[in-house]
Structures are given as structure tokens and as C-alpha cells.
Amino acid sequence: MCIRWLLGSSQLQRAWRAASLKHLPYGHQGTRRWRHSGGSTYRAVIFDMGGVLIPSPGKMAAEWEVRNHIPSGTVLKALSSGGENGPWMKFMRAEITIEDFLQEFRKLCSEISKTDMSVDFFSFLLTNEQVVKQFPVMTEAITQIRAKGLQTALLSNNFFLPNGKSFLPLDRKQFDVVVESCLEGICKPDPRIYKLCLERLGRKPSECILLEDLGPNLKAAASLGIHTIKVNDPETAVKELKTLLGFTLRTVVPNTRPVRKTMEIPKDSLEKYLRDLLGIQTTGPLELLQFDHGQSNPTYYIKLANQQMVLRKKPPGTLLPSAHAVEREFRIMKALKNAGVPVPKVLDLCEDSRIVGTPFYVMEYCSGLTYKDPSLPGLEPSQRQAIYTAMNRVLCKIHSVDLKATGLEDYGKHGDYITRQVQTWIKQYRATETSTIPAMERLIEWLPLHLPSQQRTTVVHGDFRLDNLLFHPETNEVLAVLDWELSTLGDPLADVAYSCLAHYLPSSFPIQPGLGDCDLTKLGIPTAEEYFRMYCLHMGIPPTENWNFYMAFSFFRIAAILQGVYKRSLTGQASSATAEQSGKLTEFMSNLAWDFAVKEGFRVFKEMPPTKPLTRSHHTWARPQFLPRTLGRRSYVTSTDSSPAHASKGALVFSPEGLSPPVREVYQRLKQFIERHVYPAEPELQSHQASAERWTPSPLVEDLKIFNCSAPDTGNMEVLVRYGTEEQKARWLTPLLEGKARSCFAMTEPQVASSDATNIESSIREEDGFYVINGHKWWISGGHGEVLFEKVRVPKENMVLGPGRGFEIAQGRLGPGRIHHCMRLIGCSERALALMKARAKSRVAFGKPLVEQGTILADIAQSRVEIEQARLLVLKAAHVMDVAGNKAAALDIAMIKMVAPSMASRVIDRAIQAFGAAGLSNDFPLAQFFAGARALRFADGPDEVHRAAVAKMELKHGL
């Protein structure tokens, strides 16, 4: 196991504070609050590092323990061990090396957790400054403090890295004084380290404020007369600090920061230019800030006299001819302002590079709100609805601009916009391609073959999304549409689709939060479909039928852009972790794009002229009918019976796209639930199954259970539904349905071949209103226990259906139960194949990745084929059961009982082979999958029995 968190002076010290405090040579009488009054003022602000300037590792440690099934508190106990003379305190005083500390730390963690723990990854994280970034609110506060002439200091319990440098992932230039425990040989809360910091600042304690997150350290500072602020939340702490200092610590202009060194522009020449342009006579300095956004074309906030402006300029250096065209931005915004589109008023275009180094334009500054998170946290549902409606309406206004009246007829080419865009982004992707991404290859072939036959030509923004809009803080109307760098003439539906991308991204998406896992109805946000219908209504046009194409293209475009980022990260200075993430995002986006391509393909298929299906008896496959070659995908259509009764129940649905909207929504929620809650719980469930409590239901399963579809409960529920009396249903069925009870199915006996029901030796006899049962059962479903029934008395009213009718009930029960088993087997097979693919991509053998080994490729292909074959057979069996009943589906049920377990065994076995010895361990679910699949070849009856049943039924039906 690896420790995946980062150390620093933070909440981790809470574990040792009690032990260390009792050894201190001074006492504490509580925290004293020092307030400035009269002529007293603060002259310096002292900052702790972990938990104040950078994220606290305490939470990371706790999450790591949960994720790796380490007893809670192990890390804190190890760090507190020994108090002031423990390895952690010695490490921060530089009395031991990092190697010695890691050795001691591993030993302590292993003793506490009673498991062997590796800390190799721990060392990696200590040296990786990408894992910690300074809180922007603190960066801004420090800048403002220093601008007012106050001093700043960093006072940190810190340690040395293997390279001999201290761990300090911050810009030292932010501080006048830096005091680190590893350099001084003393740690907080020792008062000597505070006095040392005050001495180097040249300040009295009453002139200083300390921001710290640990109680003992705060008390020590307060005892010396330093004013203290306990930091639980950086934002709240900065507000408290502002109150004490008496001036703002946040820039007045939202989303701005001091100009970065690499982006500085000459202020004198700019000020002269602006005074001449605007005729400003009053004196006063020019104020210049840089916006966080506008990375492509650097964007600045300017205040001169009473005028506020925004400047956008070309970046320095050699540029592509058509890139960063601020001239086009100026032109489109000037034209749209005259047409009534809400854009900032442009003041002037300056193409003289002598002023600020490159051409630029100036526009008026608009004050308003921008929303980075599309879920609009903190707003009411009605406000969210109003914001998305306003967003929709302003897009309609852009697309309704009269090109001739505004002089924009030549702003771009007319017609074939999507064609040109597809070719452009294919070329862009090919130029930055680093490996084969299957979904991208399919899209590159599919997109040119499915271009829209009709396209309107309007002004298109090219990057229309929520965070490029400025909203009125009260009325929620759009005050301005920003960032027109990618604007041109083109198909307006490309803008509409692009503005819906967030609807399909998860809220945790690293580039921009999404709405894919949000309850949009509860939030008051329209779905993508509702948003599109709203657009069509506002524009007075019918909804387009090929909406899925536009979504596929939009995601393909983003995937191509991300691939470019990934390629640049490989050749630039980005870390390997960042590069890897960019590559994964490209594949993620391309898969989303292909999902929409598939949906569009089904739409085309459904609109094809109907052909008369081949009608065959319901126990055989109908001839497969293939979609057009341009769709690149197959569809199997099964006809089970030509009767109106059967036809009314619909054709076989073999993909999520064919489900009704309500069922499709349930399907998506199910997928998200499994990915978020079930897969991460697998290790804990494995541990439970190996523990002494394995005979009782896992508390975790009980907490997560929402489906309540365990075997044999579902089959027993169906028995009671079909054959139970009302009294039996009330007593047994209701608790089962509610998940308050579990049930068993006892058939197999140790002394006889129980696959032949006539061999069963258990007996039942009637006696005085009871049934008396004697027998010996094992491998009982729902507990796999071995049970002796000795003179067990069961009330006669508990008999289901009646004496002698057990075989009838069993046959009626077996159909649905077998379907469920086969579905689980297919799910296990899919997981096994997914794990196998991931393993093949990440492992190297004999000089090249496994994924390039011929045998592995063959195994992956064979597994996919076998899974799909079994899946379609199971779907067909379920469909026949739905439309014709269990009896009519007897052959199909026998076939899936024969096919699914053996298929799963083969697929899982191949995955285990790809994992090597690891595939047999509990670190992965493959061994458990294999055991389960093999067991079902008994639980569902031996393969030989199923083969015999299939053969007999096939012979009975004849030719």
C-alpha cells in the first residue's frame, strides 16, 4: 500500500500537540486577543503554510486511510508517536534525514495498522509541488498587504527534501521574512521560533497578526502578545484579517490580479495614448490589472481618471496568420453593438505595436457577474431558470443579426461551415496525434459521411458558454457577451450544441464543472433537450432532427483541442501527471462524441423505410438486418411472433438508445451509482466476505441497497407474487420487497447428484396441522451454508400453492432467475475486459506494452465478440419471456444457461492471464469473478444438462 498525501505544518500536528504541550516549559492561560486602538496599528502579517496558504493534508490523510482500508487515525498516531522526541518532530527540526524518517514512519504505521505499509509514493509526493497550490484568496491578500507597505512573513514547521532543499512550494518573494523549523532547529509551538520571526521582522508582538490553523500554535503566539486568527476557511480568515487591518484585501474588480511579470506592458506610452484618445485632462495615475481569463489574447483592466476600460492585445512572439486576430474582434463587436447585441462598447483599435508591443483594442469596462460553475450554486431555482433563458435569448439575438445591414457579409465564408470545421479539426488532431484513440478514428470516418444537408449561415460566436457572459446582478439579464476571438460566419446550431457541452460532463470534470450528474429539475436548469427546444421556439424554427450530429461534432472538436494540449505538455514543462490527465481527457471526450454519433446512427436507422421482417418461431433467431455501411454499426431486429398481441409489445430493444426516456434516465442514474458507490466499495466487501462476520449481511451493502435484487431474493419474490396467498404475501413478500428480510433456496444435498431433482433424499410428511421436514442441505443460496433439518415443523398454511406442485413452481421461478444470473455474468465479463484493457495499456513486457502483443490483442477481440454474442442471446431470451411467456422461452433460457457462465469463465480467465499473479489476488476482483462464474455452472445446473435440453427441444421442433 502507498501513502498518498502530503506533509506540511497543518492539521496533522493536532495528533501530537497533546503529547508535546505537556513537555513545554511554559503554560497557557488561553488565547489573548489583541486589538489595535488609539494610535496602535499592525505592521506585519505572519502566515503559517499548511492549512493557511496551501491545502491542509489532514483531510488527505484521512481520505487515504479510507481508500486504502487502513484503520482510521493510523497516520496521526504514527506522527504523534514519541511527542517532541518522536521521528516526526525530529524530522522537522532536521535532526534526522528523510530516509531515516520514512523508515521509522513505515515501521510505526505498520505496527499501528498491523499491516505492511510502503511509503515509496510518500517520498514522491513530497517532491511534487503540483499537488499543492497556494489559495488564490491568500495570494491576493498578500499582494494587497504588501501594496499598503506592511510586511509579510512565513513561519512554518518544515523539513528537508532529498535534494537538500526545504519543502516550500511557494514564491519566497511574497515574504519579507521566511522562518522554517528545519533551518532553525526549533518547531512551533516553541516560543523561541516566534521570537526569532519577530526579531527578523523588527517588530513588537502587538504589531503583528498570525494566521494559523492549529490551536497549540495559536496559544503560543497569543501568550507572547501576537494577535491571532484561527484559519478554518481561507475566505473567512481573509475577511477577519480585512476587519483588523482596515483595508480591502480583495481587488475591487472581480477576476483580476496584478499583472504577471511576463505580461507587463509599458504604462507610460499607454497612458499617453489613452489621454489623447479620450481627451482626459485630469491628473492621476493609471491603474492596471490583468484578468484571469483571456489567456489566448491577454486582457487587462485599466482605470484612468474616472474611466474604466478593458484592453485586449495580441500575445508577443511569432503567430499564425489567422490566430489572435484582435482586429476581427474589434470589427464584430462594433458591428454587433450597433445591431443591439449586448457587447461592450469598443473605443479604438490600435495597430501601432510601439504603444504596448502588439496591436490591441480598447473597450468600455462592464460591471456585472460571471458564473464559472454551470450549476449556479447559491442561487434559487427561479434565478437559474432565468439565467439560462437569458443565455438562450441572447444567442438567438446573435444568430438573428442582419449580415447585410451590419456590413458583416464578408466576415466569413458562406455555406459548408461544418464541412470546413470537420476537416480543420481532423487535420489539427492528426498534427498532434500521439497514439491511436479508437473513438477518434471512428469519428474521423463517421463525421464527413453524416454532414448536415442544410445549413443556415449566421454570425457564430465559436465559444458560446455560460462563463463568457456577463450578467446583471439583480435582473439576471445578459449585459455583455465576451471573448469573440473564434467568431465567424457559420452554422448557428454549432453554437447551440457547444453551449450544451456542460450538460453531459460530470460535476468533477477537471477543466470545467459539468451538469451531467446534477438533478436539473431540482436546480431549475433546463435539460439540453429543453434548452434546444427553447432556442428553436425563440428563433421560430422547427427542431432539427440531427441534433446528435452537432453534439458529436462539438465533443470531437474539444477532443482535438485537448489532444493539442496533451502534445504540447509532452514537449513542454508540464508534469507527467498533467500530461497523462490531458491524454485521458481526450479519450473521454472522444467517447462522449461517439456516443452521440451512435445515437444519430440509430435515428437514421429508425427513419429508414420499414421492410417486412422474417417471421420465425420465437425460439430461433431472426435473420440479422444490418444498418447502412456509413453508420458503421450493426442492429439486430428480432420478430418473435406475427400476432397483433405480440407486435403491440414492441420490438427487441438491444441498446440504451432504444429505451423510453424515463427508463433511459434510470439507466443513466444506475450507471452513475455503480461507478460512484459500488466499484469503490468492492475492496471493503471482499474484506467482509473473508471476515468472521461473513454470515451476516454487510452493513455497507445494506447502506447502499437501493436495487434489492440479490439472488435468490428476486426469484423467491416472484414465487410469492405468482403463487402465494394474500397472507403469505403480507408476511413474507412485503419484507422482501422492502429489503427488510432475506431469503434462501435450499436444493443441493451432499449425498446425491442434486441436479437430478428425483434424487433428492429430504423428506416431508404431514402431522397434526404441520409439515415435518428432515434432510441435509448445503450450498444454500443466500448464505452458502450447510444445514441439517431435523424434525422441523412448518405450519401447513406456509405451503406455497399446494403439495406435489413444487416442480411446477420451480420451473416458473427458474426463468427470471436465470436471466438475472446471466445479466450479472455479462456485467462481470465487461468489468474483466475493462480491467484487462487498462492492464494491457499500462504494463510492458519483452520491450513493448502488452497492448502491442499479438496474443493480448487476440484475447481482447475474442472476449468482446463472446460478450456481445452472449448479451444478444440473453436479451432475446428476456424479450421472448416478455412477449410470449416463460414456457415459450424455454429453449432460449436453456441456451443462455449454457452460454453465459462458460463465456464469463473464458473472458475472466483471459483477464487473469493478462494480470499474471496479481489476477489471483484480492487486490483485483478477477479471482472472485472467476469463482462466481464457475460456481454458476453448478448453481444453474451442469452444462451437460443444458446441452441435452437444448438438443431435445431442437430435435422436437424438427426442420
HELIX and SHEET records of a PDB file:
HELIX    1   1 GLN A   11  GLN A   13  5                                   3    
HELIX    2   2 ARG A   14  LEU A   21  1                                   8    
HELIX    3   3 PRO A   57  ARG A   67  1                                  11    
HELIX    4   4 THR A   74  SER A   80  1                                   7    
HELIX    5   5 GLY A   83  ASN A   85  5                                   3    
HELIX    6   6 PRO A   87  MET A   92  1                                   6    
HELIX    7   7 ILE A   98  SER A  113  1                                  16    
HELIX    8   8 ASP A  120  LEU A  126  1                                   7    
HELIX    9   9 GLU A  129  VAL A  131  5                                   3    
HELIX   10  10 PRO A  136  ALA A  147  1                                  12    
HELIX   11  11 ARG A  172  GLN A  174  5                                   3    
HELIX   12  12 SER A  181  GLU A  184  1                                   4    
HELIX   13  13 PRO A  191  LEU A  201  1                                  11    
HELIX   14  14 PRO A  205  GLU A  207  5                                   3    
HELIX   15  15 GLY A  215  SER A  223  1                                   9    
HELIX   16  16 PRO A  234  LEU A  245  1                                  12    
HELIX   17  17 LYS A  261  MET A  263  5                                   3    
HELIX   18  18 LYS A  267  LEU A  278  1                                  12    
HELIX   19  19 VAL A  326  ASN A  338  1                                  13    
HELIX   20  20 PRO A  381  HIS A  399  1                                  19    
HELIX   21  21 TYR A  417  THR A  432  1                                  16    
HELIX   22  22 PRO A  438  TRP A  446  1                                   9    
HELIX   23  23 LEU A  447  HIS A  450  5                                   4    
HELIX   24  24 LEU A  466  ASN A  468  5                                   3    
HELIX   25  25 PRO A  492  TYR A  498  1                                   7    
HELIX   26  26 LEU A  501  TYR A  504  5                                   4    
HELIX   27  27 LEU A  520  LEU A  523  1                                   4    
HELIX   28  28 ALA A  528  MET A  539  1                                  12    
HELIX   29  29 TRP A  547  THR A  571  1                                  25    
HELIX   30  30 SER A  576  LYS A  606  1                                  31    
HELIX   31  31 ARG A  629  LEU A  631  5                                   3    
HELIX   32  32 PRO A  644  ALA A  647  1                                   4    
HELIX   33  33 PRO A  656  GLY A  658  5                                   3    
HELIX   34  34 PRO A  661  PHE A  673  1                                  13    
HELIX   35  35 ILE A  674  VAL A  678  3                                   5    
HELIX   36  36 TYR A  679  GLN A  689  1                                  11    
HELIX   37  37 ALA A  692  TRP A  695  5                                   4    
HELIX   38  38 PRO A  699  LEU A  704  1                                   6    
HELIX   39  39 ASP A  713  TYR A  723  1                                  11    
HELIX   40  40 GLU A  726  GLN A  728  1                                   3    
HELIX   41  41 LYS A  729  LEU A  733  3                                   5    
HELIX   42  42 THR A  734  LEU A  737  1                                   4    
HELIX   43  43 ALA A  757  ASN A  759  5                                   3    
HELIX   44  44 LYS A  796  ASN A  798  5                                   3    
HELIX   45  45 GLY A  806  SER A  842  1                                  37    
HELIX   46  46 LEU A  850  GLU A  852  5                                   3    
HELIX   47  47 GLY A  854  ALA A  884  1                                  31    
HELIX   48  48 ALA A  890  PHE A  915  1                                  26    
HELIX   49  49 GLY A  916  LEU A  920  5                                   5    
HELIX   50  50 LEU A  926  ALA A  939  1                                  14    
HELIX   51  51 ASP A  943  HIS A  957  1                                  15    
SHEET    1   A 5 VAL A 177  GLU A 180  0                                        
SHEET    2   A 5 GLN A 151  SER A 156  1                                        
SHEET    3   A 5 ALA A  44  PHE A  47  1                                        
SHEET    4   A 5 CYS A 208  GLU A 212  1                                        
SHEET    5   A 5 HIS A 227  LYS A 230  1                                        
SHEET    1   B 6 THR A 256  ARG A 257  0                                        
SHEET    2   B 6 GLU A 287  PHE A 291 -1                                        
SHEET    3   B 6 THR A 299  LEU A 304 -1                                        
SHEET    4   B 6 GLN A 307  LYS A 313 -1                                        
SHEET    5   B 6 PHE A 360  GLU A 364 -1                                        
SHEET    6   B 6 VAL A 346  CYS A 350 -1                                        
SHEET    1   C 2 THR A 458  VAL A 460  0                                        
SHEET    2   C 2 THR A 488  GLY A 490 -1                                        
SHEET    1   D 2 LEU A 469  PHE A 471  0                                        
SHEET    2   D 2 VAL A 478  VAL A 481 -1                                        
SHEET    1   E 2 GLN A 625  PHE A 626  0                                        
SHEET    2   E 2 ARG A 634  SER A 635 -1                                        
SHEET    1   F 3 SER A 763  GLU A 767  0                                        
SHEET    2   F 3 PHE A 770  LYS A 777 -1                                        
SHEET    3   F 3 VAL A 787  PRO A 795 -1                                        
SHEET    1   G 2 VAL A 844  ALA A 845  0                                        
SHEET    2   G 2 LYS A 848  PRO A 849 -1                                        
END                                                                             
